[in-house]
């Protein structure tokens, strides 16, 4: 047996307890949901029983306009919130990285929004935008009704998510910034490179793996958003802010359509899994590129 084979076998043995726990708490419920999705289980009409319908629930989901609208809302929310979080998170990470005094205290203060429970943060933002006593209505300008408007209701949802999770993105990017060799910046500074050129040609290329890690975590988390929307708007007004998680919740827990709701849950899992797989493959290809660029920059420096 070669040494690499022994190392691989040891690695699998060390991962076995964690993998077993993952199968128990994750794969088991997903398998149970998939099994339920193959039946027409509707507790509103229990006398119909639980007949096997195969993929009929998935066909119904593909033709469901409400599900397609909720999926479009989810994708738009994910794109907007993650883009803003990456921009503000990068700016915050650069600011924290440039501190020479009070760095530990600044990190603690920055992480406070992320440490709050999402329900508490959602209640705070709802109070700020809720008419007529919200803080936003006390600001100068037109007094708009935010939470009852189909488009304006997205503003507190996106802002609340950005406010809460930008510190998490900043923390990931700060770890990436601390792994960049300071000699590269010193060499570029001696060559007369401006701060913008150092950011574009040194920081961003070498920070690409950390950016992709932050993108993976936040995209998956934002796609599964539930509590923020549920507390702020409940999916309203009407279904204008409904996302796939709240639609699946209503189908399961309010409409009691267990078969169709399970199919929606399986679809959400499948889409999240595909997105995670694509992002992980992109992350794997980005790491060698970043290492090669770092070596080239060190040789030039």
N, C-alpha and C positions, 0 to 999 in steps of 0.2 A: 504494500500500500504506500503510495507516494505521500509526501508531506502535505501537498495541496488537498488530497482526498481526505486525509485525517483532519485537516483544518475545517474542511467543508462539513464533515460529519460532526465535529465538535460544535460548529456553529448551529447546525440543525438541532442538536441535542439541547443547546442553551436556549434556543428559540422555542422549543417544544412547549413548555408551560404557557408562554404568552400566546402561542398560536392556538393551543387548546382552549384557553380562556376566550380568545377572539371568536373561535368557532361557536363556543357555547353562548356568548352574549350577542353575537352579530349574525352569524350565518344561520343559527337556529331560527330566530324570529323572521329573517328574510325568507327562509324556506317555508315557514308556516304561513306567511303572508302570500307567497306565491301559490301555495296549495289552496288557500282560501279564495284567491282570485279566479280560480278555475271553476267556481261554483256560483250559482245565483242565490246568494244568501241575503235575504231582505227581511229584517226583523219587524218591519211594518206589516208584513203579510206572512206570519209564521206558518200558516196553514199550507203554504205552497211547498214547504220543506226546504231542502238544500240540494237541488238538482245539479248535476255536473253539466257545465256549458262549454268547457274547453276555453278557447281564446275569445269567446264572445264579448267578455268584459273589455278586453284590449281593443277589439274592433270598435266597440261603443266609445271607448276613450279617444280613439283616433278621430271619430266623427263628432265628438263633443265640442261644440263651439266654446262653451264656458271653460273647458280645460285648456283649449288652445289659447284663449285670451289670458287665462291665469299663467300659462307657460310664457307667453309674450311679456306679461308684466314682470315675471320673475327674471327673465333674461335681461330686460331693460334695467331693472333695479340692480342686478348683479353688475352689469357693465358700468353703470353710473357710479355706484358706491365704491366698487373696487378701484376704478380709475382715480377717483378723488382721494381715496385712502393711500394709494401708491404715491401720488403727488405730494400730499401733505405729510405722509409718513417719511418720504425721502427728505423733505425740507426739515422736518423735526429731527430726524436722525443726524443730518449734517450739523444742525445747531447744537445738539447734545455732544456730538463728536468734537466740536470745536471748543467746548467749555474746558477751562483749565482749573476753575474752582467751583465747588458745589455741585460736581457732576452727579454724585450719588443722590443728593437731595433732589436734584432736578429730575432724575429718572423716576424717583418715587412719586413726585408730584404729577409727572406726565402719565404714569401708569394708573392713576386713580380712576379715571373714567372707565378704563378697561376692567378694573376690579369690581365695579358696580354690577349687580345683577341686571340682566337686560330688561326685566320687567320694571325695575325701579327707574332705569334710564328712560324707558318708554313713557312712564308716568310723568317724569319731569318734563319731557318734550311735549307731551300732551297738555300739561298745564300751561306751558309757555305759549302754545298756539291755539288753545281752546278759547272760544269766544264766550263772553265778552271780557273776562278778567285775566286773560293770558298776558304774559310779559310782552309778547310781540305786538299786541294791540296797543300797548302804551308807547311804542316808538312813533316818531313823526312819520307822516306819510299816510297813504290811504288805508283805511281800516278794512281789511279783507277777511272774509270767512274762509279759513284755510281748510279745516278738516271736513267740511261738507261740500267741497268743490272737487270734481273728478280728477283734475290735473294738479291743483294746488295741494291736495292732500298728500301727494308724493313728496313734497318739500320737507315736511318734518320727518317723514320716514327715512329719506336718504340722509338728511342732516343728522338725525339721531344715530343711524348706523355708522356714519363717518366719524362723528364725535366719539363714539364708544370704542371703535376698533382701530382707529388710526394709531394710538399708542402701541398696539400689538405689532402693527406693520413697522413702526419706527424702531421697535426693539429688535426685530429680525434684521432690519437694514443696518442698525447700529453694530450688530455683531459682524455683519459683512464688512462694514467700514473699518473696523478694528483689525481685520485680517489683511488689509492692504498695506504694503510696505511703505513707510513714510519717505524712504529714500527716493521713490518714484516722484513724489510731489516736489521734493527738494531739487531733484535734477531738472524737472520741468520748470520750476520757478527760476532756476539759474539760467535756463535757456530763454527766459522772457515770456513763458506761457502765462496767459491771463487765467483768472479763476474760472471763467467759463470754459476755456479750452482744457483746463485740468479736469473739470467736471465731465466734459464730453468725451475726452480721449483717454482718461485714466479711471475716474471713479465709476462711471456708468458701465463701461465694458467689464471691469473686474467685479462689479457689484451684480452682474447679471444672474449668477446662481442664486444669490440672496433675494433678488427681485422675483425670480421665478418661484422660489419657495413661498414667499409672501403671497404671490398671485395664486398659487395652488390652494393654500390654506384659506385665503379670504374668498376666492371664487366658490369653493365648495361650501363654505359656511354661509355665504350670502345667498347661494342658490337654495339652501334649506331654511331660509328665514321664516320664522313663524311668530315668535312671541312679540317681536317689535311691531309687526303689522297687526297682530291680534289685539294688542293693548291700545295702540294708537287709533286705528280706524276700524278694526274688525273686518277688514276687507271692503268697507264702504267708502263713499256712499254708493249704495247698490253693490256692484261687483267691480268697481273701477280700480280698487287697490288690492283686489284678491290675488294671491299668489298660490302656487301649486300646493304648498303645505297647508294653508288654511282651507283650500277647496277640498283636499283629501280629508282633513279633520272634520269639516262639516258633513261630508258624505258619510263618513264612518260614524261619528258620534252624535250627529243631529238628525240626519236622514236615515241612519241605521241601515245603510246599504253596504253591508260588510263585504260582499263579493266585489262590487264595483270599487269601493273604497280601497280594498286591498290591491286591486289592479293598479289604481292610481299610485299607491305607495310603492309598488314594485317598479313602476315606470320612473318615479322620482329617483329611486335607488339606481336604476340602470343608467339614467342620464348622468347622475353624479359619478358613477363608476367610470363611464366613458370619458368624462371631462378629466377626472383624476388620472386616468391612464395616459391621456394625451399630454397632460401637464408633466407627469413624471418622466415620460420619454423625452420631452423637451428639456427638462431639468438635467437628465442624464447626458444629453448632447451638449448642454451649455457648460458643464463643469470642465471637461477637457479643453474646450475653447478658451475658457477663462484662465486655466493654468498655462496654456501655451502663450497667450497674450502677456501674462505676467512675466514669464521667462524672457520673452522678447523685450519687454520694457526694462527689465533688470539688466539685460545685456547692453541696451542702449544707454541706460543710466550709468 
